[in-house]
Amino acid sequence: MSATEVPAPAPGEVVDGAAYWQVQDDAARVWELTIQPRPKIPQGQSVQVVVNYGGTTTRPRDIENALYGWVTTRDGAMVANEPDGAMTWFPVNDHQTDKATYTYSITVPEGKTAVANGLQSKPPNTRKGKTTWFWTAPDPQASYLAFASVGDFQIRPTYYSSSGVPIVDAVDSKLSASALATTNASLARQAAMIDFYESKFGPYPFNSFGALVDNDSVGYALENQTRPVYSSRASEGTVAHELAHMWFGDAVSPRRWQDIWLNEGWATYATWLWNEERDLGTAQDAYNEWYNAEPADSDYWSVPIADPGPDGIFLDQIYDRGAATLHALRLEVGDQAFFAGARLWMQRYDNSAATSEDFQAVFEEVSGQDLDGFFDTWLHEPAKPPATWTT
């Protein structure tokens, strides 16, 4: 349900002794719910609050006119919330610093499949032509990573990484033969990818992983926690990218959206590392190709990736210059400090959110270096960095 569709309530309505108040932001056309219990709740006592809501789902679009949030499809719906689409389908404080655990009970017409974050908590239950699916995601997650899609999906048998991470894939039964072949080859490498990333970044941070591949399209993939969604097909590079987000973006989220290079730069760089592992070119090769692609006077360099503005958080520079920043940092501090920093980043900020300044502090700590000049050059200056890091 879109937040713009909430009907005006009667302020001060009392339900089971609690006074419910609604305050409207007329500019944003969003309703904010404030609950003021009467009497007050004693310190240490827990209560359960149930919010009933409803509405008609649509095909919402974000600031860039891209489909996002709860997007209706030909056979159900697919969900892609980043950055603030969660509020198009459930009441939420839609900010990545307010993480929560999620459980789902999703009732759909019999024959349809509902897939969400985490693992199925019990088998689906069918009654009177409707089936309820149950999923639980016990690890804290940002609201933009919440996920619940409905369609003609086939949930494949669970398999495991070497470290025991269960992998659950759901694939649309209507994929074309070519899309299915690409998807199958890519998903078959997920366990090996987890093993590889664990060797670089530390233990996989959640209770499960897997994919949902939908025959419909929002035109991009998204790293929903434990269950990325792929539009139309899943390529190997995209799977490697979305898996890396489980560490960088999901376990450790950006405290501010201006810090999104920490998500996308890391996911892109991790893909460079995976390609190197697969003998598809080294990370240095990828860096050199990127560096040489744009001349110094190109407008490409005018975007400061530390703060690209609200219209710039998904620009190519965030991904590619973000990845190049990490490669240059690796060359600057050395492999030992670089991967120690990646692990410390995960340990210190797991299940929370952090900033670019926090990131710099971690790498100054592990390297013993003052990195002000480095990060000014790479994150803040709207100019092509010097060729110091090319080989």
WOFENKA-V690791 format. One record per helix or strand of 3 or more residues. SS is the DSSP state (H for helix, E for strand). FROM is the first residue (numbers start at 1). LEN is the number of residues. If there is no record, write none. Layout:
# WOFENKA-V690791
ss:SS from:FROM len:LEN
ss:SS from:FROM len:LEN
This chain:
# WOFENKA-V690791
ss:H from:3 len:3
ss:E from:13 len:3
ss:E from:18 len:8
ss:E from:30 len:8
ss:E from:59 len:3
ss:E from:67 len:6
ss:E from:77 len:4
ss:H from:86 len:3
ss:E from:100 len:10
ss:E from:113 len:4
ss:E from:119 len:9
ss:E from:130 len:12
ss:H from:143 len:3
ss:E from:148 len:4
ss:E from:153 len:3
ss:E from:166 len:7
ss:H from:177 len:11
ss:H from:190 len:12
ss:E from:208 len:7
ss:E from:228 len:4
ss:H from:236 len:9
ss:E from:252 len:3
ss:H from:257 len:3
ss:H from:261 len:17
ss:H from:283 len:11
ss:H from:299 len:4
ss:H from:316 len:18
ss:H from:335 len:15
ss:E from:352 len:3
ss:H from:356 len:12
ss:H from:372 len:9
ss:H from:387 len:3
